């Protein structure tokens, strides 16, 4: 009379049966897939380094600028300190 099957009790299905991989060729191709890769450009690397730099101390920058403008920044003591630091860097 009808080709429709009658409603029956649900069958028990085990977890292993649901997750059991089938042996079709498309599944075996999926298991041999290569891993994904990410490549960063040189610009991205530089931007990452820039983000790690500390914030600019505006107050200190403005103070040094005003000292330079007034001629009070370039002193013999600062010059000697800078030369000695440069010599230390070159000798190490």
N, C-alpha and C positions, 0 to 999 in steps of 0.2 A: 504494500500500500504506500508507505512513505519511506524515503531513503534516509530520513533523519533518525539518528540513534536516540533511544530514550535516555533521559537524564538518569545517571547512575551515581552511586556513591563515589566521592573523590578517591583516587588511588593515592597510596602513600608513596612519596618520592623521597629518596634519601638525598642528602647534601652532595654526596659523591656522584650520584647519577646526574644531578643538575649541572654540576661544575665539571663533569668529565669531558676532557677535550675530545673532539671528534677527530677522525683520522683523514679528513679531507685535505686535498693539496693546498687549498687557500689558507688553512690553519698553519700548515708547516711553513709557508712563506712568511706568515706573520711572526713566527718565532725566530726566524733568521734575520729579522729586520735590524739594521744598524742603529746605534744610539744617536741621539740628537747632539748637536754641537752649537756652541755659541761663540762667536768671534767678536771681540771688541775692537773698534777702530782706535787709532792713536789719539784722536781727538777725545774720544770717550775716556781713555785712560788719563789724559791731561785734565779733563773736567773733574774726574774723580779725585785727583790730587788737589785740585783747586778747592774743592769742597772741604778738604781736610785741613786747610790752612786756618789759622786763627783769625778772628775778626780784626779789622783795622782799628787801631786805637786813635780815633780822630783827635782827641785832646793832645796826645803826644805829638802827632804829626803837625798840628797847628802850632804847638809850642816850638818845635824845631824850626818850622818855617819862619816864625817870627824872629827867632834867634839868628838865623841865617840872614834875614833881611836887615836886621839891626847890626850885623857884624860881630855879634857876641858868640857865635857858634864855633867859628874857626879859631881855636886857641892853640898855643904851642903844646899844652898838656894833652889835648885831644889828638893832635897830630902825632905826638910821641906814642900815645896809646895805640893808635891805629897802625903805625909803622911796626911797633913791637908785636902786635897781634898778627900782622901780615908776615913778619919774619918767623914767628912761631909756626904759622900754618905751612910756610914753605920748607921749614927744616924738619917737619914731622912727616 
